[in-house]
Amino acid sequence: MDTIDRQILEILERDARTPLKKIAAAVFLSPPAVSARIERMEQRGVITGYRALLDPQRLGYAITALINIAILPKHQPAFAQFVKGCSNVTECYHVAGTYSMLLKACFATTGQVDSFVESLQRYGKTQTQIVLSIVVEPREVEPLL
C-alpha cells in the first residue's frame, strides 16, 4: 500500500459514495486507475465493505449501554450464539481482564436495558455503564505509514 492508496482510503472513509472521478482528481490518477486500486484493496481485505452510518437516537434508541460480562469459557459458545441473535447489540468483543466480553447495545427505554442485562446474567456477572455523551464519534483507523 502506497501514499496514493492511503489518500484513496481517507477519501472513502469520509464518504464512501465519493464518485471515482472526484477521487481520481484528488489523487492525480485516471478513474480506471483509481477503480483498479480500490478493487485491489477490496480483494486484499483492506476494504471490507461499504455501509450507511445510522444515528441510533434518531431511530428511537435513546440509551446506549456498555456492558461487561464475565463468562466461563465453557459458556462462551452459548453466549456467542445468544448475543449474535440480539439485534440491539451493535458490537461485542472478547477482551482480557476481569470481564471476558464487552458489549455495546442500544435501547429505547431503561426497562429494556434492565430486561436485557437480566437475560445476560445467566451467562455470568455483569457490569453496565450508560453512555452520557460521545466524545469521539466511531471512526476507522488510519492506515499505517
Secondary structure, 3 states (H helix, E strand, C coil): CCHHHHHHHHHHHHCCCCCHHHHHHHHCCCHHHHHHHHHHHHHCCCCCCCCCCCCCHHHCCCEEEEEEEEECHHHHHHHHHHHHCCCCEEEEEECCCCCCEEEEEEECCHHHHHHHHHHHCCCEEEEEEECCCCCCCCCCCCCCC
